[in-house]
Amino acid sequence: EGPETKQVTLEEGSDTTIDIAPPEPKVDVKPIEDTPVEEEASDGGPDKLMLAVIAGGVGVVGMVSFGVFGALTSSKHAVLEDNCNATTMTCDVSQEKVADKGATYQVVANVSAIVGGVGLAAGTGLLLWYLMDPPEEGADTAYRPRISVGPGAVSVSGSF
C-alpha cells in the first residue's frame, strides 16, 4: 500500500509496452443517513391579530396624515382669503404658488382620509373576526375575551 516500483530493461530499437495501473483509490464512503425533515405546522393562514394591528396602524397613519395635510390646506386657504379679493374672486399672480400648494395638500389629505378610513375599518373587522373565532384546542385563552353575536344580543365574555 504505497508507491509501486517496476524495473524495465529496454533494448535499442525495440517496442515495449508497459502497463501501469493506478492503485485502487481509498474512498471511505459512509451511507447518507436519512434525516427527518420537520414540517412546519400550518395554522391555516396568517395571524388574525397581527393583521388587525397592521391594518389598524395603517389606518392611524392615514388619519394622522389627513389631519396634518388638512391643517396645511386650511392655512393656505387662509392666506388666499387674506390676499385675494373675495367679491371678484380674483388673486394676484404672486398667490398662484400658494393656491397650487393648497390644492396639492388637499389631494393628499383626501387620499389620506380614504386610506385611513379603510385601514381603520379593516383593522376593526379583523379584530372582531379574531375575537369571534373559537380558540384552538389546547391554546392558552384565559386572557382572551370572546365576543358572541346572537339574535338581539351582543355579549363579551372571558375568564381570568
N, C-alpha and C positions, 0 to 999 in steps of 0.2 A: 504494500500500500504506500507507495512513494514513487519517486521517479523510476522509470524503467530504462534499462540500458540494453542496447543491441550493438553487437560488433559485426561489421560487414567488411569483407575484403573485396575490392573491385580490381579487375584487370583492365588494362588499357584496351579500349575499343569494344568492350563488352556491354551488353544491356542487362541491367539487373533491376528488378522491381522489388521494392522494399515496402512491406505492409506495416504501417504503424497505426495501430488502432488507439484511439484515445481511451483513457480509462473510464470506466463507468462513473458517472457523476454521483457524488454523495448528496442525496437530497433527503432530508428528514422531513417528510410530509406528514402532517397531522391532519386528520379529517376535521373539517369545519363543523363546529358544534352548532346545532340549531338553537339560536337564542330566541326565546319567545318575545314577540312584539306585543307590547301592551297597547291596546286600543283605548283612545280617549273616550271617556263616557260622554255620550251626546245627550244633552238635556232637551233636545228638540228645538233649539233656537237660542237667540241671544237673550241675555238677562233683561227682563222687562223693566226692572227698577233702574238699571243703568240707562236704558233707552229713554225712560221717563225723565231722568235727571239731565241727560244730554239735550233732549228736546226742550225741556223747561229752561235750561241755560241759554239755548239759542233764543228762546222767547224773551227772556230777561234782557239779553244783549240787544235784541231788536227794539224792545221798548225803551231802553236807555238811549239808544241811538235816535229813536224817534223824538224823545224829549230834548236831546241836545240839538239836533238839527231843526226841530220845531222852534226852539228858542232862537237859534241863529236866523231862521226865516223871519220870525217876528221882529228881531232887531233890525234887519234890513228893510222890512216893511215900514217900521217907524222912521227910519232915516229917509225913505222915499216920501212918506207923508209930510215930514218936516221940510223937505227941499223941493217938493213939486206943487203945482197949482191944482188944488182939489176941484175947482169949478170947471176948468178946461181939461182936467185930467192929462196934463202935459208936464213933461220934465225936461230939464236941461240935459244936453248930451253928456255932460260930465257924470250924470247919475246912471248911465247905461250899465256900467260895470257893477254897480250896486244892485240894479234890477236883475242882471244876469246871475249874480251870486245868489240872490234871494230865490230865484226860480230853481237853480240847481239844488239849493238847500231844501226847498220844498219837495222836489222829486225824491231826494234821499230820505227825507222824513216820511213821506208816504210809503215808500218801499220798506223802510224800517218798521213802520207800523204794521204792514201786512205780514212781514216775516215774524215780527214779534207776536202778533196775534195767532198766527198759525203755530208757532213754536209753543206758546203757552197752552193752546188748545190741545195740541198733540201730547205735550207733557202731562197735562191733566188727564187726558184719555188713557194714556199708557199707565199712569199711576193708578187710576181706578181699575184698569184691567189687571194690574199686578195685585192690588188689594182684593179683588173679587175672585181671583184664581185660587182654587183649592190648593193647600200646601202639599208638597211631595211627601211620600211616605218616609218616615224617619228623619225628616228635616226638623231643625230646631225652630219652631214657630211660636215660642212662648211670648215673644215681644212683638209679634206682627199682628196689627189689627186686621180684622176682617170686615168687609162691607158686604151686606146682603141686601138685595132689592127684591121686594115681593109686591103683590097687589096692594097698593095703597100704603106701603111702608118701606122705609129705608132704615136699616139698622147697622150699627157699628159695634163689633164685639171683639173680645180678645181676652187672653189670660195672662196674668203677671205673676 
